[in-house]
Amino acid sequence: MRRASVSRKTKETQIEAEIDLDGQGRSDISTGIGFLDHMLDQLARHSLIDITLKAKGDLHIDFHHTTEDSGIVLGEAVAKALGERRGIARWGEATVPMDETLTRVALDASNRPYLIWKVNFSKPKLGEMDTELFKEWFQAFAQHAGLTLHIENLYGENNHHIVESCFKGLARALRAAVAIDPRKAGEVPSTKGVLGGSLT
């Protein structure tokens, strides 16, 4: 079973998460940040990864620590559930339209974290949330899940649609990348026999 649980406790946040990579897209999310909850619900639903995440953070200061740390914990859970990454398809990509917006996401579950973020917003805030925090979430998630992650918003006007298409694109690409390839079950998808470190 490809399941994992991770907890993280600092002076800034307390977060617990559980995931099942072979789930049905169920979610139980509570971060104290309504829009982030909505995005993580979308991530679960469209990746078919069951996600439970409960976070308490210093929201009286701002949303930064809770946003970043939720990405850290969820990324660690994905990495833990993947283990040696045997049998996975490894790569995934998705191009997601949402009304006037189109976003492309490509990833390699290589255990070599890297983020390319080509996403711009027309306003500094989306509701009460700073739009710059979305890059922080994706950076933290990619780093701790061990993903080479490229996200590019090709065009769009509505900031809500831009953000949501990024999360939905990640969900669909991740769904493809972590899927088990029945022809390679049990094998690490690398010529070196291990994922991580130098190019494989």
N, C-alpha and C positions, 0 to 999 in steps of 0.2 A: 504494500500500500504506500503510495507516494504522498504521505501526509507529514506535516511538521507543525510544531508550536514554538513560538519564540516570545520571550518577555524582555523588556528593557525598562530599567528604572534609573532615572537621573534626578538631579535637583530641578530639572525643567519639565520632564514628562514621565509618565508611567503608562506603558503600552504593553498590551498582550495581544497576540495574534495566533490564529490557527488557520491552516489552509489544507485543502485536498486538491491536488492537481488533477485528479480524475473524478471530480465532482460533477455537479449539474448546474453550477452558476449561482448557487444560493449565497446569500450574504447577510451578515448581521454586523453592521458598522456603526460605531459611535465615537466620533472624535471631538465633538463639541463645535465643529465647523460644518455647518449645513451643506455648503457647496462641495467640500471635500468628501463628505459622506456620500453625496450624490454621485460623484465621480468614481469612488471606489465601488459603489454598487454597480455602476456601469462596467467597471473592470471585471468584476466577478461574473456578471450576467453574460457578457460577450466572450469571455475566455473559457467559460464553463469550469472555472476554478472556484470551489467553495471557499469563502473568506469570512472569517470572524475576526474583527479587530475592535478593541476597546481602548480608548486613549483618554487620559486626563493630563492636561498640560497648562502651562502658564498663559492662558488666553487673555488674562488681564493685562499682559505686557503687549503681546501681538500674536499672530498666528504662525510665526516662523518656526519655532521649535516643534510644535505639534505636527505641522505639515512635513517638515524634513524628517523627523524621527519616525513618523508613520511610514514614510518611504523606506527608511533604514530597516525597520522591523519587518515590513512586508517583503522586502528584498531578501533579508536573511532567511525568512521562512521559505521562500521559493528556492533559494540555493540549498537549504537543508533538505527539502523534499526531493530535489533533483539528485542529490548525492553525487555519485560519479558520473551522472548524466548518461548512463548506458541506455542505448536503444532509442534515444530521442531523435527527432527529425533535425534538430539543432537550429535551423534557420526558419524564419517566418517573416511574412510581409503582408501589409494590407494598405489599400488606398480607400479612405472612408469619406464619402460625401455626407454633408449635413446641410441641407438647404443650399445656401450660397457658398458654402465652405467646402474645401477639399484638402485633406491632409494625408500624407504618405508616411507610413511607419515601416521600417525594416529592422530586424534584429538578428543577432547571432548569439545563441546561448553558449558562448565560447568559454566562459569563466575568465574572460579578459574584459573587464568593465571599461566602457567608454561611452560618452554621450555626445552626439551631434544634435544641436537644438537650433533649428532654423524656424523659429516661431516668433512673431511680433504681435504686439497688442496695441490697440489705438487708445486705450485708457489705462491708467495705473491701478485701477480698482475694478473688481468684478464683484458687485455687492459690497461686502465688508472685507473681501480678501484682496490682498495685493497680487496683481497678476504676475509679478516677478517670482512669486513663491511656487508657481507651477514648474518652472525649470528646476527649482531646488528639490521638489518632490521627485521628478523624473531622474535627476542626477543621483539622488540618494538611493532610489530603487534600482537603477542600473548598476551602480557601484556595488551594492550588497547582494544583488541577485546574480552578479557575474554576467551581465549582458553588454554586448556591443550594441548600442541602441541609437538609431538615426530617426529623427522626427523632423519632418518638413511640412509646414503649412504652405500649400501651393497658392491658395488664395482664400479670401474670406473677409467678411466685414463685421459680423457679430462675434464679440469676444467669447460669449458663452458657447457658441457653436464651434469656435476654434478650439477651445479647451476640451470640450466634450469629444470632438473628433480625434484629438490626440489620445485621450484615454481609450476610446473605442478602437482606434487603430492599434494601440498597444495590446489591447485585449485580444484582438483577432490574430495579430502576429505572434503573440505569446502562446495562444492556443495551438497554432500550427507548430511552433518550435519545440514545445515540450511534449507534443504527441509522440507516442511510441510507434516507431516504424517496425511493423511485424517482420520485415525482411532483415532487419538488423538488431533484433531484440537481444539484449545482453552485451552488445558491442558499444564501445565508446566511439562516437562519430568523429574520429580524428585519425590521421595516418600515424600519429605518434602514440596512440593508445591511451592518451590522457588529455583532458581539456584544462587549459590554464597555462600561465607562463608565456613563453615565446609563441610565435605564430604556429598554428596547427592546422 
